[in-house]
């Protein structure tokens, strides 16, 4: 069987990659200039080339570029997964950075309030609402319930980090508490999603098989987070590590894809293995600081924008956008996360505005919701209508969070009242910077 590409197929594939990359960066730059999250623009670049815009206004051009040519489609899918793997790996590199030893009581309380309440509501929702029209090809209701629960609770660490950096509040106590809370919170939810994807991949149905897969998933995460980092520190210093001696960046990528491969072998989705590989590298004893920057630069310049552009390319708002479902799901999930976090913050003694700020931050879905949507859709847990809605919810909540915190700082309101003077100084500096015309951007 001839598996090589013809010259015409290779040319068409390379032209598609060029178009996607150009469109992703162009739209991302424009959105950044207009003080909107860059990731939204990158998705918009793919949306422009997809069935929603190009396919609607120039169907023949769209068909000639993106119709089901099997060889090119498989290569585009490969780049899509490479981008997703590297996105999760780079997220894992910084996952532990936000932890702060102070405010442990607040972080623990907010983690419980922003995880348990929304997750429980999402888990129970199918008892009251019929979600069967949104089931994917695998028709796995248990996996669907897990996805709904995660979608209700998930929070975006990357988008929040970028918002806080651009608003010059990344070093405030508020930002550190939010990012520390979101870190613990999302690790718990990634374990839940790993279980959901494993149930579909392994075709599990009996109680014993479900229990064994849950146990295996938790064990994999536990070993990767608690045991392997210590072994890696020894391996990193070893003279018998040819990859480390030859290329540190190559060694980092080797760890990324090794963890992804191990996860796939254990029926834990590859993206979670990549994330854990990033955590292992990120928690190593300061040996990869410069190399992290190089890996991120390559990933964020090429693979990750391609991934988000392909996400946009998959969106078909003409045929698969259900405004009623999108509106209801957005309203309910945001309200549940917002109120659950606010109620917890109030119980912890925070004032109303500080509690609202915590609620808005934890309601930002961003990149993780897009990862959730793409993984669940690719594995047949949800259908295309649900996929489109989850991506649009991620975009909408990211825009809302950025707008809210910009408004708070412009008004000079404190983010966290307990250190009012400190936060007001940060607010005044950020407000001054914005009035001088400094760019406010955003990323995934």
C-alpha positions in Angstrom: 0.0 0.0 0.0 1.4 3.4 -1.0 1.2 5.7 2.0 3.3 8.6 0.6 1.8 11.9 -0.5 1.8 13.0 -4.1 3.4 16.3 -4.9 -0.1 17.8 -5.4 -1.3 16.5 -2.0 1.8 17.8 -0.2 1.5 21.2 -1.9 -2.2 21.4 -0.9 -1.5 20.4 2.7 1.3 22.9 3.1 -0.9 25.6 1.6 -3.6 24.8 4.1 -1.1 25.0 7.0 0.2 28.4 5.7 -3.4 29.7 5.5 -4.4 28.5 9.0 -1.2 29.9 10.5 -1.5 33.2 8.8 -5.2 33.5 9.7 -4.7 32.5 13.3 -1.8 35.0 13.9 -3.6 37.8 12.0 -6.8 37.5 13.8 -5.0 36.9 17.1 -3.0 40.1 16.6 -6.1 42.1 15.7 -8.0 40.9 18.8 -5.0 41.7 21.0 -4.8 45.2 19.5 -8.5 45.7 20.4 -7.7 44.5 24.0 -9.4 41.1 23.6 -8.0 37.6 24.4 -5.6 36.5 21.6 -6.9 33.0 21.8 -10.4 34.2 20.7 -8.8 35.7 17.6 -6.9 32.5 16.8 -10.1 30.6 16.9 -11.7 33.3 14.8 -9.0 32.8 12.2 -10.1 29.2 11.8 -13.7 30.2 12.0 -13.2 32.5 9.0 -11.7 29.7 6.9 -14.3 27.1 8.0 -17.8 26.3 7.0 -19.2 29.3 9.0 -17.7 32.0 6.8 -15.7 30.8 3.8 -17.8 27.7 3.4 -20.9 29.8 3.4 -19.8 32.6 1.1 -17.4 30.6 -1.1 -18.4 27.0 -0.8 -16.4 25.8 -3.8 -13.2 27.4 -2.5 -13.8 25.9 0.9 -14.4 22.5 -0.6 -11.3 22.6 -2.7 -9.2 23.4 0.4 -10.8 21.5 3.2 -13.0 18.8 1.7 -12.4 15.2 2.9 -9.1 14.4 1.2 -8.0 11.6 3.5 -4.3 12.1 3.4 -4.3 15.8 4.1 -7.1 15.4 6.7 -5.1 12.9 8.7 -2.1 15.2 8.6 -4.1 18.2 9.7 -5.6 16.0 12.5 -2.0 15.1 13.5 -1.0 18.8 13.8 -4.2 19.4 15.8 -3.2 16.7 18.4 0.4 17.9 18.5 -0.9 21.5 19.2 -3.2 20.2 21.9 -0.5 18.0 23.5 2.0 20.9 23.5 -0.6 23.3 24.9 -1.2 21.0 27.8 2.5 20.4 28.3 3.3 24.2 28.4 0.3 24.6 30.8 1.8 21.9 33.0 5.2 23.7 33.1 3.7 26.5 35.1 1.0 24.7 37.0 2.8 24.7 40.3 4.2 28.3 40.1 1.1 30.0 41.4 1.0 28.3 44.8 1.4 30.6 47.8 2.0 29.3 51.3 -0.1 32.1 52.8 -3.9 32.1 52.7 -4.2 28.3 52.8 -7.6 28.5 54.5 -8.9 30.8 51.8 -7.4 28.7 48.9 -8.8 25.4 50.4 -12.2 26.9 51.0 -12.5 28.4 47.5 -11.3 25.2 46.0 -14.0 23.2 47.7 -16.7 25.8 46.9 -15.7 26.3 43.2 -15.4 22.5 42.6 -17.9 20.6 44.7 -21.0 22.8 44.2 -20.7 23.3 40.4 -19.6 19.7 39.8 -22.5 18.4 41.8 -25.0 20.6 40.0 -23.6 19.5 36.6 -23.6 15.9 37.7 -27.3 16.0 38.7 -28.4 18.2 35.8 -29.2 15.2 33.5 -31.8 14.0 36.0 -33.8 17.1 35.4 -32.9 18.0 31.8 -32.7 15.6 28.8 -29.2 15.8 27.4 -29.6 12.8 25.1 -29.9 15.0 22.0 -26.3 16.1 22.7 -24.8 12.6 23.1 -21.9 11.8 20.8 -21.4 8.7 18.7 -20.3 6.5 21.6 -23.7 7.1 23.4 -22.0 6.9 26.8 -24.3 8.7 29.3 -21.9 8.3 32.2 -19.1 10.0 30.3 -21.5 12.7 29.2 -22.5 13.4 32.8 -18.9 13.8 33.7 -18.3 16.2 30.9 -21.4 18.3 31.9 -20.1 18.4 35.5 -16.6 19.4 34.4 -18.0 22.0 32.0 -19.9 23.5 34.9 -16.9 23.7 37.2 -13.8 24.3 35.0 -11.7 27.4 35.3 -9.1 28.9 32.9 -5.6 29.3 34.5 -3.9 30.5 31.3 -6.5 33.2 30.4 -6.7 34.5 34.0 -2.9 34.6 34.2 -2.7 36.7 31.0 -5.5 39.0 32.2 -3.7 39.6 35.5 -0.3 40.2 33.8 -1.8 42.7 31.3 -3.7 44.5 34.1 -0.5 44.6 36.2 -2.1 42.7 39.1 -0.3 39.4 38.8 1.7 39.9 42.0 -1.3 40.9 44.1 -2.6 38.7 46.9 -5.9 38.4 45.0 -4.2 37.0 41.9 -2.1 34.5 43.8 -5.1 33.2 45.7 -7.2 32.8 42.5 -4.4 31.1 40.5 -3.5 28.8 43.4 -7.2 27.9 43.8 -7.6 27.3 40.1 -4.5 25.1 39.9 -5.8 22.6 42.5 -9.3 22.9 41.2 -8.4 22.1 37.6 -6.1 19.2 38.5 -9.1 17.6 40.2 -11.3 18.2 37.1 -8.6 16.8 34.7 -8.6 13.6 36.7 -12.4 13.5 36.3 -12.1 14.1 32.5 -9.3 11.5 32.2 -11.8 9.0 33.8 -14.5 10.0 31.3 -12.3 9.6 28.3 -11.0 6.3 29.6 -14.5 5.0 30.0 -15.2 5.7 26.4 -11.8 4.5 25.1 -11.9 1.2 27.1 -15.6 0.7 26.5 -16.1 0.2 30.2 -19.7 -0.6 31.4 -19.6 -2.8 34.5 -19.2 -1.4 37.9 -15.9 -3.3 38.4 -14.4 -2.1 35.2 -15.4 1.5 35.9 -14.0 1.3 39.5 -10.7 -0.2 38.2 -10.3 2.5 35.6 -11.0 5.2 38.1 -8.4 3.7 40.4 -5.9 3.4 37.6 -6.4 7.0 36.6 -5.9 8.3 40.1 -2.9 6.0 40.5 -1.3 7.4 37.3 -1.9 11.0 38.4 -0.6 10.3 41.9 2.6 8.5 40.7 3.2 11.2 38.1 2.8 14.1 40.6 4.3 12.6 43.7 6.9 10.0 42.8 8.2 10.6 39.3 9.5 14.2 40.0 11.9 12.9 42.6 13.2 10.2 40.2 13.5 12.8 37.4 15.6 15.1 39.6 18.1 12.3 39.9 17.9 11.4 36.2 18.4 15.1 35.2 21.7 15.2 37.1 23.0 11.9 35.8 25.9 11.8 33.4 24.3 8.8 31.8 21.4 10.8 30.3 22.5 11.4 26.7 19.3 13.3 25.7 19.9 15.8 28.5 23.5 16.2 27.5 22.7 16.5 23.8 19.7 18.9 23.9 17.8 20.0 27.0 14.8 21.2 24.8 14.9 17.8 23.1 14.9 16.1 26.5 11.9 18.2 27.6 9.9 17.2 24.5 11.0 13.6 25.0 9.4 13.7 28.5 6.3 15.3 27.1 5.6 12.6 24.5 6.8 9.8 26.8 4.1 10.8 29.3 1.5 11.2 26.6 2.4 7.7 25.2 2.2 6.1 28.7 -1.2 7.8 29.3 -2.5 6.6 26.0 -1.4 3.0 26.7 -3.3 3.1 30.1 -6.4 4.5 28.3 -5.8 7.9 30.1 -6.2 10.5 27.4 -2.8 11.7 25.9 -3.4 15.3 26.8 -3.4 14.6 30.5 -0.1 12.6 30.1 1.4 15.7 28.4 0.2 18.0 31.2 1.7 15.7 33.8 5.0 15.7 31.8 4.9 19.5 32.0 4.3 19.4 35.8 7.3 17.0 36.2 9.6 19.2 34.2 8.2 22.4 35.9 8.8 21.0 39.4 12.4 19.9 38.6 15.0 21.8 40.6 15.5 24.9 38.4 17.3 23.2 35.6 14.9 24.1 32.8 14.2 27.8 33.3 15.8 29.1 30.0 14.7 26.0 28.0 11.0 26.5 29.2 11.0 29.8 27.3 12.3 28.1 24.1 9.7 25.3 24.2 6.9 27.9 24.9 8.0 30.1 22.1 7.9 27.3 19.5 4.7 25.9 20.9 2.9 29.3 21.1 4.2 30.5 17.8 3.3 27.5 15.7 1.6 24.5 17.2 -0.8 26.1 19.6 -2.2 28.7 17.2 -2.7 26.0 14.6 -4.6 23.9 17.2 -6.9 26.8 18.0 -7.3 27.7 14.3 -8.3 24.0 13.6 -10.8 24.3 16.5 -12.3 27.3 14.8 -12.2 25.4 11.5 -14.3 22.6 13.0 -17.0 25.1 14.2 -20.1 25.2 12.0 -22.3 27.9 13.4 -24.6 27.7 10.4 -25.8 24.1 11.0 -24.7 23.3 14.6 -25.3 26.4 16.7 -28.3 26.1 19.0 -28.7 29.5 20.5 -31.3 28.3 23.1 -29.0 25.5 24.4 -26.0 27.8 24.3 -27.7 30.6 26.2 -29.3 28.3 28.9 -26.0 26.4 29.4 -24.0 29.6 29.6 -26.4 31.2 32.1 -26.8 28.2 34.3 -23.2 27.1 34.5 -21.9 30.7 35.0 -24.5 31.4 37.7 -23.7 28.1 39.6 -20.0 28.7 39.5 -20.3 32.4 40.4 -22.8 31.9 43.3 -21.0 28.8 44.6 -17.7 30.7 44.8 -19.3 33.8 46.2 -21.1 31.9 48.9 -17.9 30.2 49.9 -15.9 33.5 50.0 -18.6 35.1 52.1 -18.4 32.2 54.6 -14.7 32.8 54.7 -15.4 36.4 55.8 -14.8 38.2 52.6 -16.8 41.3 51.7 -19.4 41.2 48.9 -17.2 42.9 46.2 -14.2 40.6 46.9 -16.5 37.6 46.8 -17.9 38.7 43.5 -14.4 39.2 42.1 -13.5 35.6 43.1 -16.7 34.4 41.5 -16.0 36.2 38.2 -12.5 34.9 38.1 -13.5 31.2 38.8 -16.2 31.5 36.1 -13.7 32.1 33.3 -13.7 28.9 31.2 -11.1 29.9 28.6 -8.7 27.4 27.2 -9.5 24.4 29.5 -13.1 24.5 28.3 -12.0 24.4 24.7 -9.7 21.4 25.5 -12.7 19.8 27.3 -14.9 20.4 24.2 -12.4 19.1 21.7 -11.4 16.0 23.7 -15.0 15.1 24.4 -16.0 15.7 20.8 -13.1 13.8 19.2 -13.9 10.8 21.5 -17.6 10.8 20.7 -18.8 11.8 24.1 -20.6 14.9 22.9 -22.0 15.9 19.5 -21.1 18.9 17.4 -23.9 21.1 18.8 -22.6 20.6 22.3 -19.0 21.1 21.1 -19.9 24.4 19.4 -21.7 25.6 22.6 -18.8 24.8 24.9 -16.2 26.6 22.7 -18.5 29.7 22.5 -19.0 29.6 26.3 -15.2 29.5 26.7 -14.9 32.6 24.5 -17.8 34.5 26.1 -16.6 33.9 29.7 -13.1 34.9 28.9 -14.3 38.2 27.4 -16.6 38.8 30.4 -13.8 38.2 32.9 -11.3 40.5 31.1 -14.0 43.3 30.8 -15.0 43.0 34.5 -11.5 43.2 36.0 -10.6 46.1 33.7 -13.7 47.9 34.9 -12.9 47.2 38.6 -9.4 48.7 38.2 -10.6 51.7 36.2 -13.0 52.5 39.0 -10.3 52.1 41.6 -12.2 49.4 43.5 -10.2 46.9 45.5 -9.9 43.4 44.3 -9.5 42.0 47.8 -10.6 44.5 50.5 -8.4 43.0 53.3 -5.4 44.7 51.8 -7.2 47.7 50.4 -4.2 50.1 50.2 -2.0 47.6 48.4 -4.7 46.7 45.9 -5.6 50.3 45.3 -2.0 51.1 44.4 -2.0 48.3 41.9 -5.4 49.5 40.5 -4.0 53.1 40.1 -0.9 51.8 38.3 -2.9 49.7 36.0 -5.4 52.4 35.3 -2.6 54.9 34.6 -1.0 52.4 32.2 -4.2 51.9 30.3 -4.9 55.6 30.0 -1.4 56.0 28.4 -2.5 53.6 25.7 -0.6 50.5 26.7 -1.8 47.3 25.1 -4.1 45.0 26.9 -3.9 41.5 25.2 -5.0 38.0 26.1 -3.9 34.5 25.4 -5.1 30.9 26.0 
